Amino acid sequence: MNLHLDIALSHLRSRRRQTIVSLLGVVLGVAFFLAVSALMRGSERDLIARLVDTQPHITVYDEFRDARPQPARMLYPDAAVEIRGVKPRSERRGIRQYKQKLAAIDAIGGVQAAPILAAQAIFSFAGRDEAVTLSGIDPTRMQGVSSIDDDIIAGRLDAVDANPNGIIIGDALARKLSLAMGDTVSVVSPIGNVRTMKIVGLFRTGNASYDESQTFAQLTRVQALMNRPDVANLIIIRLNDAYRARNIAAFIEETTGYKSVSWQEASKDLLDALTIRNVIMYTVVGAILLVACFGIYNVISTVVLEKTRDIAILKSMGFRARDIRLIFTIEGALIGMGGSILGVAMGSAMMRAVEQVEIKPPGSIDPISLPIYWGLDQFALAASFAILSAVFAAWLPARKGGRVHPVDILRGAA
């Protein structure tokens, strides 16, 4: 094996310029592969982390996935006469017996849940009216399933329990209506009930539309304001393992009957778009490495043509076709491994440089850094793909070198 390696190295040294060019091609291919992959996968993971951290893993709605069939159709499924245009009976919306449903959900391992009554309301202050979403919450449960407690910039989430008419609003809404901590506002429900509420907390999530429209108050007080006692229309759930959400949501829907939506289902279009983007990304960066491998193919092919007489001599000395193929394959592998090592170093430097870049998107308050993924799997993927591509590029001309017939070559040389 040492002899094969010595011969391969001598061939590469004999065409130093072409070898360096091929090596640089692999280096740049691996480096750009890593830089693009790290940025794409980093942004994907950052986006999924934001989805997982900022929204419930599972949301149980006060509705059914499929409309319930009419009683007449259930009783007479094959009736000769069909009744059309039957208007369903009006029912009070909400999750029936939500406390029992909540207890059943709590019994599932690794699950935290909180009930919510979300309704539309009108904020009235100093002659200005603003439509908002008023969410009745249980602060103790809410702290375990939502990140809103971390977004509080003034006051505390549990202040709505301490103050009979306390309400927490977004910082953007407070600025819009010139409100401050301790101010009172009139809150009007859709059925005409009016309650004066005191601002006991401000939050800022960074999402302007959310911060302008979302408010929180104690669950029982919202139920009274909306004249919906002992009613919740949402149950939000957080899991220890967010990737179990799809299976847990299916189990909850089967158990309770109410529509349960996991974060994967809610963001399906976005996750599909990320998958397509990854396919495009790996196709492009893979093409960069394949183009670099054409340089290796060119170098090995040229060496085979120039060393035809040497190959014939080696065969006449007892080297077999597989030995010749091994020599030229080693040359490709050496270029691939050398290019991978240098490419990983260069790619890491590029990733570190990109990680230092800060941008400030329109509407953003603070600058953000570009997310970079540093997982070892992408380094292994880039190096493996480069080495395998280089070996394959060298193997094609190596086959030709292995087919050289020493008698014909030496007779022609004589």
Contacts in CASP RR format, 6 or more apart in sequence:
PFRMAT RR
TARGET T0000
AUTHOR 0000-0000-0000
METHOD contacts of the structure
MODEL  1
MNLHLDIALSHLRSRRRQTIVSLLGVVLGVAFFLAVSALMRGSERDLIAR
LVDTQPHITVYDEFRDARPQPARMLYPDAAVEIRGVKPRSERRGIRQYKQ
KLAAIDAIGGVQAAPILAAQAIFSFAGRDEAVTLSGIDPTRMQGVSSIDD
DIIAGRLDAVDANPNGIIIGDALARKLSLAMGDTVSVVSPIGNVRTMKIV
GLFRTGNASYDESQTFAQLTRVQALMNRPDVANLIIIRLNDAYRARNIAA
FIEETTGYKSVSWQEASKDLLDALTIRNVIMYTVVGAILLVACFGIYNVI
STVVLEKTRDIAILKSMGFRARDIRLIFTIEGALIGMGGSILGVAMGSAM
MRAVEQVEIKPPGSIDPISLPIYWGLDQFALAASFAILSAVFAAWLPARK
GGRVHPVDILRGAA
4 323 0 8 1.000
4 326 0 8 1.000
4 327 0 8 1.000
4 330 0 8 1.000
5 330 0 8 1.000
7 314 0 8 1.000
7 327 0 8 1.000
8 327 0 8 1.000
8 328 0 8 1.000
8 330 0 8 1.000
8 331 0 8 1.000
8 334 0 8 1.000
9 334 0 8 1.000
11 303 0 8 1.000
11 307 0 8 1.000
11 327 0 8 1.000
11 328 0 8 1.000
11 331 0 8 1.000
12 19 0 8 1.000
12 299 0 8 1.000
12 331 0 8 1.000
12 334 0 8 1.000
12 335 0 8 1.000
13 19 0 8 1.000
14 303 0 8 1.000
15 299 0 8 1.000
15 302 0 8 1.000
15 303 0 8 1.000
15 306 0 8 1.000
18 298 0 8 1.000
18 299 0 8 1.000
18 302 0 8 1.000
19 299 0 8 1.000
19 335 0 8 1.000
21 295 0 8 1.000
22 292 0 8 1.000
22 295 0 8 1.000
22 296 0 8 1.000
22 298 0 8 1.000
22 299 0 8 1.000
22 335 0 8 1.000
23 335 0 8 1.000
23 336 0 8 1.000
23 338 0 8 1.000
23 339 0 8 1.000
23 342 0 8 1.000
25 292 0 8 1.000
25 295 0 8 1.000
25 339 0 8 1.000
26 289 0 8 1.000
26 292 0 8 1.000
26 293 0 8 1.000
26 296 0 8 1.000
26 335 0 8 1.000
26 336 0 8 1.000
26 338 0 8 1.000
26 339 0 8 1.000
26 340 0 8 1.000
26 343 0 8 1.000
26 386 0 8 1.000
26 390 0 8 1.000
27 338 0 8 1.000
27 339 0 8 1.000
27 342 0 8 1.000
27 343 0 8 1.000
27 346 0 8 1.000
28 288 0 8 1.000
28 292 0 8 1.000
28 343 0 8 1.000
28 346 0 8 1.000
29 285 0 8 1.000
29 288 0 8 1.000
29 289 0 8 1.000
29 292 0 8 1.000
29 343 0 8 1.000
29 386 0 8 1.000
30 289 0 8 1.000
30 339 0 8 1.000
30 340 0 8 1.000
30 342 0 8 1.000
30 343 0 8 1.000
30 344 0 8 1.000
30 346 0 8 1.000
30 347 0 8 1.000
30 382 0 8 1.000
30 383 0 8 1.000
30 386 0 8 1.000
31 343 0 8 1.000
31 344 0 8 1.000
31 346 0 8 1.000
31 347 0 8 1.000
31 350 0 8 1.000
32 285 0 8 1.000
32 288 0 8 1.000
32 347 0 8 1.000
32 350 0 8 1.000
33 285 0 8 1.000
33 286 0 8 1.000
33 288 0 8 1.000
33 289 0 8 1.000
33 382 0 8 1.000
33 385 0 8 1.000
33 386 0 8 1.000
34 343 0 8 1.000
34 344 0 8 1.000
34 347 0 8 1.000
34 348 0 8 1.000
34 350 0 8 1.000
34 351 0 8 1.000
34 378 0 8 1.000
34 379 0 8 1.000
34 382 0 8 1.000
35 347 0 8 1.000
35 350 0 8 1.000
35 351 0 8 1.000
35 354 0 8 1.000
36 281 0 8 1.000
36 284 0 8 1.000
36 285 0 8 1.000
37 281 0 8 1.000
37 282 0 8 1.000
37 285 0 8 1.000
37 373 0 8 1.000
37 378 0 8 1.000
37 381 0 8 1.000
37 382 0 8 1.000
38 351 0 8 1.000
38 354 0 8 1.000
38 372 0 8 1.000
38 373 0 8 1.000
38 374 0 8 1.000
38 378 0 8 1.000
39 351 0 8 1.000
39 354 0 8 1.000
39 370 0 8 1.000
39 371 0 8 1.000
39 372 0 8 1.000
40 277 0 8 1.000
40 278 0 8 1.000
40 281 0 8 1.000
41 278 0 8 1.000
41 373 0 8 1.000
41 378 0 8 1.000
42 371 0 8 1.000
42 372 0 8 1.000
42 373 0 8 1.000
43 370 0 8 1.000
43 371 0 8 1.000
44 274 0 8 1.000
44 277 0 8 1.000
44 278 0 8 1.000
45 371 0 8 1.000
45 373 0 8 1.000
46 371 0 8 1.000
47 270 0 8 1.000
47 274 0 8 1.000
48 271 0 8 1.000
48 274 0 8 1.000
51 263 0 8 1.000
51 267 0 8 1.000
51 270 0 8 1.000
52 242 0 8 1.000
52 263 0 8 1.000
53 147 0 8 1.000
54 147 0 8 1.000
54 205 0 8 1.000
55 263 0 8 1.000
55 266 0 8 1.000
56 145 0 8 1.000
56 146 0 8 1.000
56 236 0 8 1.000
56 237 0 8 1.000
56 238 0 8 1.000
56 263 0 8 1.000
57 237 0 8 1.000
57 238 0 8 1.000
57 239 0 8 1.000
57 242 0 8 1.000
57 245 0 8 1.000
57 248 0 8 1.000
57 262 0 8 1.000
57 263 0 8 1.000
58 236 0 8 1.000
58 237 0 8 1.000
58 239 0 8 1.000
58 245 0 8 1.000
58 248 0 8 1.000
58 249 0 8 1.000
58 252 0 8 1.000
58 260 0 8 1.000
58 261 0 8 1.000
58 262 0 8 1.000
58 263 0 8 1.000
59 234 0 8 1.000
59 235 0 8 1.000
59 236 0 8 1.000
59 237 0 8 1.000
59 260 0 8 1.000
59 261 0 8 1.000
59 266 0 8 1.000
60 95 0 8 1.000
60 101 0 8 1.000
60 105 0 8 1.000
60 234 0 8 1.000
60 235 0 8 1.000
60 236 0 8 1.000
60 237 0 8 1.000
60 252 0 8 1.000
60 253 0 8 1.000
60 256 0 8 1.000
60 258 0 8 1.000
60 259 0 8 1.000
60 260 0 8 1.000
61 233 0 8 1.000
61 234 0 8 1.000
61 258 0 8 1.000
61 259 0 8 1.000
61 260 0 8 1.000
61 261 0 8 1.000
62 93 0 8 1.000
62 94 0 8 1.000
62 95 0 8 1.000
62 232 0 8 1.000
62 233 0 8 1.000
62 234 0 8 1.000
62 258 0 8 1.000
63 258 0 8 1.000
63 259 0 8 1.000
64 257 0 8 1.000
64 258 0 8 1.000
64 259 0 8 1.000
65 253 0 8 1.000
65 259 0 8 1.000
70 83 0 8 1.000
70 86 0 8 1.000
70 88 0 8 1.000
72 79 0 8 1.000
72 83 0 8 1.000
72 86 0 8 1.000
92 228 0 8 1.000
92 231 0 8 1.000
93 231 0 8 1.000
93 233 0 8 1.000
94 228 0 8 1.000
94 231 0 8 1.000
94 232 0 8 1.000
94 233 0 8 1.000
95 101 0 8 1.000
95 115 0 8 1.000
95 231 0 8 1.000
95 232 0 8 1.000
95 233 0 8 1.000
95 234 0 8 1.000
95 235 0 8 1.000
95 256 0 8 1.000
95 258 0 8 1.000
98 115 0 8 1.000
98 231 0 8 1.000
98 232 0 8 1.000
98 235 0 8 1.000
99 115 0 8 1.000
99 230 0 8 1.000
101 235 0 8 1.000
101 256 0 8 1.000
101 258 0 8 1.000
102 113 0 8 1.000
102 115 0 8 1.000
102 235 0 8 1.000
104 255 0 8 1.000
104 256 0 8 1.000
105 111 0 8 1.000
105 113 0 8 1.000
105 235 0 8 1.000
105 237 0 8 1.000
105 252 0 8 1.000
105 256 0 8 1.000
106 113 0 8 1.000
108 248 0 8 1.000
108 251 0 8 1.000
108 252 0 8 1.000
110 239 0 8 1.000
110 240 0 8 1.000
110 241 0 8 1.000
111 237 0 8 1.000
111 238 0 8 1.000
111 239 0 8 1.000
111 240 0 8 1.000
111 248 0 8 1.000
112 141 0 8 1.000
112 144 0 8 1.000
112 145 0 8 1.000
112 237 0 8 1.000
112 238 0 8 1.000
112 239 0 8 1.000
113 141 0 8 1.000
113 145 0 8 1.000
113 235 0 8 1.000
113 236 0 8 1.000
113 237 0 8 1.000
113 238 0 8 1.000
114 137 0 8 1.000
114 138 0 8 1.000
114 141 0 8 1.000
114 142 0 8 1.000
114 144 0 8 1.000
114 145 0 8 1.000
114 146 0 8 1.000
114 235 0 8 1.000
114 236 0 8 1.000
115 138 0 8 1.000
115 141 0 8 1.000
115 219 0 8 1.000
115 232 0 8 1.000
115 234 0 8 1.000
115 235 0 8 1.000
116 135 0 8 1.000
116 136 0 8 1.000
116 137 0 8 1.000
116 219 0 8 1.000
116 232 0 8 1.000
116 233 0 8 1.000
116 234 0 8 1.000
116 235 0 8 1.000
116 236 0 8 1.000
117 135 0 8 1.000
117 136 0 8 1.000
117 219 0 8 1.000
117 222 0 8 1.000
117 223 0 8 1.000
117 226 0 8 1.000
117 228 0 8 1.000
117 231 0 8 1.000
117 232 0 8 1.000
117 233 0 8 1.000
117 234 0 8 1.000
118 133 0 8 1.000
118 134 0 8 1.000
118 135 0 8 1.000
118 136 0 8 1.000
118 233 0 8 1.000
118 234 0 8 1.000
119 133 0 8 1.000
119 134 0 8 1.000
119 189 0 8 1.000
119 190 0 8 1.000
119 222 0 8 1.000
119 226 0 8 1.000
119 228 0 8 1.000
119 233 0 8 1.000
120 131 0 8 1.000
120 132 0 8 1.000
120 133 0 8 1.000
120 134 0 8 1.000
120 190 0 8 1.000
121 131 0 8 1.000
121 132 0 8 1.000
121 133 0 8 1.000
121 134 0 8 1.000
121 187 0 8 1.000
121 188 0 8 1.000
121 189 0 8 1.000
121 190 0 8 1.000
121 215 0 8 1.000
121 225 0 8 1.000
122 129 0 8 1.000
122 130 0 8 1.000
122 131 0 8 1.000
122 132 0 8 1.000
122 187 0 8 1.000
122 188 0 8 1.000
123 129 0 8 1.000
123 130 0 8 1.000
123 131 0 8 1.000
123 132 0 8 1.000
123 173 0 8 1.000
123 177 0 8 1.000
123 185 0 8 1.000
123 186 0 8 1.000
123 187 0 8 1.000
123 215 0 8 1.000
124 185 0 8 1.000
124 186 0 8 1.000
124 187 0 8 1.000
124 188 0 8 1.000
125 177 0 8 1.000
125 178 0 8 1.000
125 179 0 8 1.000
125 183 0 8 1.000
125 185 0 8 1.000
125 186 0 8 1.000
126 177 0 8 1.000
126 178 0 8 1.000
128 177 0 8 1.000
130 173 0 8 1.000
130 176 0 8 1.000
130 177 0 8 1.000
131 213 0 8 1.000
132 169 0 8 1.000
132 173 0 8 1.000
132 213 0 8 1.000
132 214 0 8 1.000
132 215 0 8 1.000
133 213 0 8 1.000
133 214 0 8 1.000
133 215 0 8 1.000
134 167 0 8 1.000
134 187 0 8 1.000
134 215 0 8 1.000
134 216 0 8 1.000
134 217 0 8 1.000
134 222 0 8 1.000
134 225 0 8 1.000
135 214 0 8 1.000
135 215 0 8 1.000
135 216 0 8 1.000
135 217 0 8 1.000
135 222 0 8 1.000
136 216 0 8 1.000
136 217 0 8 1.000
136 218 0 8 1.000
136 219 0 8 1.000
136 221 0 8 1.000
136 222 0 8 1.000
136 223 0 8 1.000
137 160 0 8 1.000
137 216 0 8 1.000
137 217 0 8 1.000
137 218 0 8 1.000
137 219 0 8 1.000
138 218 0 8 1.000
138 219 0 8 1.000
139 157 0 8 1.000
139 158 0 8 1.000
139 160 0 8 1.000
139 161 0 8 1.000
139 218 0 8 1.000
140 158 0 8 1.000
142 148 0 8 1.000
142 149 0 8 1.000
142 157 0 8 1.000
142 216 0 8 1.000
143 149 0 8 1.000
143 157 0 8 1.000
143 158 0 8 1.000
144 238 0 8 1.000
145 236 0 8 1.000
145 237 0 8 1.000
145 238 0 8 1.000
146 236 0 8 1.000
146 238 0 8 1.000
148 157 0 8 1.000
148 203 0 8 1.000
148 205 0 8 1.000
148 216 0 8 1.000
149 157 0 8 1.000
151 203 0 8 1.000
151 204 0 8 1.000
151 205 0 8 1.000
152 168 0 8 1.000
152 201 0 8 1.000
152 202 0 8 1.000
152 203 0 8 1.000
153 171 0 8 1.000
153 202 0 8 1.000
153 203 0 8 1.000
153 204 0 8 1.000
154 181 0 8 1.000
154 201 0 8 1.000
154 202 0 8 1.000
155 168 0 8 1.000
155 181 0 8 1.000
155 200 0 8 1.000
155 201 0 8 1.000
155 202 0 8 1.000
156 200 0 8 1.000
156 201 0 8 1.000
157 168 0 8 1.000
157 216 0 8 1.000
159 166 0 8 1.000
159 168 0 8 1.000
159 200 0 8 1.000
159 201 0 8 1.000
160 166 0 8 1.000
160 167 0 8 1.000
160 168 0 8 1.000
160 200 0 8 1.000
160 216 0 8 1.000
160 217 0 8 1.000
160 218 0 8 1.000
160 221 0 8 1.000
161 218 0 8 1.000
162 200 0 8 1.000
163 198 0 8 1.000
163 200 0 8 1.000
164 221 0 8 1.000
165 195 0 8 1.000
165 196 0 8 1.000
165 197 0 8 1.000
165 198 0 8 1.000
165 221 0 8 1.000
166 197 0 8 1.000
166 198 0 8 1.000
166 199 0 8 1.000
166 200 0 8 1.000
166 217 0 8 1.000
166 218 0 8 1.000
166 221 0 8 1.000
167 185 0 8 1.000
167 187 0 8 1.000
167 197 0 8 1.000
167 198 0 8 1.000
167 199 0 8 1.000
167 200 0 8 1.000
167 201 0 8 1.000
167 215 0 8 1.000
167 216 0 8 1.000
167 217 0 8 1.000
168 199 0 8 1.000
168 200 0 8 1.000
168 201 0 8 1.000
168 202 0 8 1.000
168 203 0 8 1.000
168 215 0 8 1.000
168 216 0 8 1.000
168 217 0 8 1.000
169 179 0 8 1.000
169 199 0 8 1.000
169 201 0 8 1.000
169 202 0 8 1.000
169 203 0 8 1.000
169 214 0 8 1.000
169 215 0 8 1.000
169 216 0 8 1.000
170 202 0 8 1.000
170 203 0 8 1.000
170 204 0 8 1.000
170 211 0 8 1.000
170 212 0 8 1.000
170 214 0 8 1.000
170 215 0 8 1.000
171 202 0 8 1.000
171 203 0 8 1.000
171 204 0 8 1.000
171 211 0 8 1.000
172 204 0 8 1.000
172 208 0 8 1.000
172 211 0 8 1.000
172 212 0 8 1.000
173 179 0 8 1.000
173 211 0 8 1.000
173 212 0 8 1.000
173 213 0 8 1.000
173 215 0 8 1.000
174 180 0 8 1.000
174 199 0 8 1.000
174 202 0 8 1.000
176 212 0 8 1.000
177 185 0 8 1.000
179 185 0 8 1.000
179 199 0 8 1.000
180 199 0 8 1.000
181 199 0 8 1.000
181 200 0 8 1.000
181 201 0 8 1.000
181 202 0 8 1.000
182 198 0 8 1.000
182 199 0 8 1.000
182 200 0 8 1.000
183 198 0 8 1.000
183 199 0 8 1.000
184 196 0 8 1.000
184 197 0 8 1.000
184 198 0 8 1.000
184 199 0 8 1.000
185 196 0 8 1.000
185 197 0 8 1.000
185 199 0 8 1.000
186 194 0 8 1.000
186 195 0 8 1.000
186 196 0 8 1.000
186 197 0 8 1.000
187 194 0 8 1.000
187 195 0 8 1.000
187 196 0 8 1.000
187 197 0 8 1.000
187 225 0 8 1.000
188 194 0 8 1.000
189 225 0 8 1.000
189 226 0 8 1.000
189 227 0 8 1.000
190 226 0 8 1.000
191 226 0 8 1.000
191 227 0 8 1.000
193 225 0 8 1.000
193 226 0 8 1.000
193 227 0 8 1.000
195 221 0 8 1.000
195 225 0 8 1.000
197 217 0 8 1.000
203 211 0 8 1.000
204 211 0 8 1.000
205 211 0 8 1.000
206 364 0 8 1.000
206 365 0 8 1.000
208 363 0 8 1.000
219 232 0 8 1.000
223 229 0 8 1.000
223 230 0 8 1.000
223 231 0 8 1.000
237 248 0 8 1.000
237 252 0 8 1.000
239 245 0 8 1.000
239 248 0 8 1.000
242 263 0 8 1.000
245 262 0 8 1.000
245 263 0 8 1.000
245 264 0 8 1.000
246 262 0 8 1.000
246 264 0 8 1.000
246 265 0 8 1.000
248 262 0 8 1.000
249 260 0 8 1.000
249 261 0 8 1.000
249 262 0 8 1.000
249 265 0 8 1.000
250 260 0 8 1.000
252 258 0 8 1.000
252 260 0 8 1.000
253 259 0 8 1.000
253 260 0 8 1.000
264 271 0 8 1.000
286 385 0 8 1.000
289 385 0 8 1.000
289 386 0 8 1.000
289 389 0 8 1.000
290 389 0 8 1.000
292 386 0 8 1.000
292 389 0 8 1.000
293 389 0 8 1.000
293 390 0 8 1.000
293 392 0 8 1.000
293 393 0 8 1.000
294 393 0 8 1.000
295 393 0 8 1.000
296 332 0 8 1.000
296 335 0 8 1.000
296 336 0 8 1.000
296 390 0 8 1.000
296 393 0 8 1.000
296 394 0 8 1.000
297 393 0 8 1.000
297 394 0 8 1.000
297 396 0 8 1.000
297 397 0 8 1.000
299 331 0 8 1.000
299 335 0 8 1.000
300 328 0 8 1.000
300 331 0 8 1.000
300 332 0 8 1.000
300 393 0 8 1.000
300 394 0 8 1.000
300 397 0 8 1.000
300 398 0 8 1.000
301 396 0 8 1.000
301 397 0 8 1.000
301 400 0 8 1.000
303 328 0 8 1.000
303 331 0 8 1.000
303 397 0 8 1.000
304 311 0 8 1.000
304 328 0 8 1.000
304 397 0 8 1.000
304 398 0 8 1.000
304 400 0 8 1.000
304 401 0 8 1.000
308 401 0 8 1.000
308 404 0 8 1.000
308 409 0 8 1.000
309 409 0 8 1.000
309 410 0 8 1.000
309 413 0 8 1.000
311 324 0 8 1.000
311 401 0 8 1.000
311 402 0 8 1.000
311 404 0 8 1.000
311 406 0 8 1.000
311 409 0 8 1.000
312 404 0 8 1.000
312 405 0 8 1.000
312 406 0 8 1.000
312 409 0 8 1.000
312 410 0 8 1.000
312 413 0 8 1.000
313 406 0 8 1.000
313 410 0 8 1.000
314 323 0 8 1.000
314 324 0 8 1.000
315 321 0 8 1.000
315 324 0 8 1.000
315 404 0 8 1.000
315 406 0 8 1.000
316 406 0 8 1.000
316 410 0 8 1.000
321 402 0 8 1.000
321 403 0 8 1.000
322 402 0 8 1.000
324 398 0 8 1.000
324 401 0 8 1.000
324 402 0 8 1.000
324 404 0 8 1.000
325 395 0 8 1.000
325 398 0 8 1.000
325 399 0 8 1.000
325 401 0 8 1.000
325 402 0 8 1.000
326 398 0 8 1.000
327 398 0 8 1.000
328 394 0 8 1.000
328 395 0 8 1.000
328 397 0 8 1.000
328 398 0 8 1.000
328 401 0 8 1.000
329 391 0 8 1.000
329 394 0 8 1.000
329 395 0 8 1.000
329 398 0 8 1.000
331 394 0 8 1.000
332 390 0 8 1.000
332 391 0 8 1.000
332 393 0 8 1.000
332 394 0 8 1.000
333 387 0 8 1.000
333 390 0 8 1.000
333 391 0 8 1.000
333 394 0 8 1.000
335 390 0 8 1.000
335 394 0 8 1.000
336 386 0 8 1.000
336 387 0 8 1.000
336 390 0 8 1.000
336 391 0 8 1.000
337 387 0 8 1.000
337 390 0 8 1.000
339 386 0 8 1.000
340 382 0 8 1.000
340 383 0 8 1.000
340 386 0 8 1.000
340 387 0 8 1.000
341 383 0 8 1.000
344 379 0 8 1.000
344 382 0 8 1.000
344 383 0 8 1.000
351 372 0 8 1.000
351 374 0 8 1.000
354 370 0 8 1.000
354 372 0 8 1.000
355 369 0 8 1.000
355 370 0 8 1.000
355 372 0 8 1.000
356 369 0 8 1.000
357 369 0 8 1.000
357 370 0 8 1.000
358 367 0 8 1.000
358 368 0 8 1.000
358 369 0 8 1.000
358 370 0 8 1.000
359 367 0 8 1.000
359 368 0 8 1.000
359 370 0 8 1.000
360 366 0 8 1.000
360 367 0 8 1.000
360 368 0 8 1.000
361 368 0 8 1.000
END
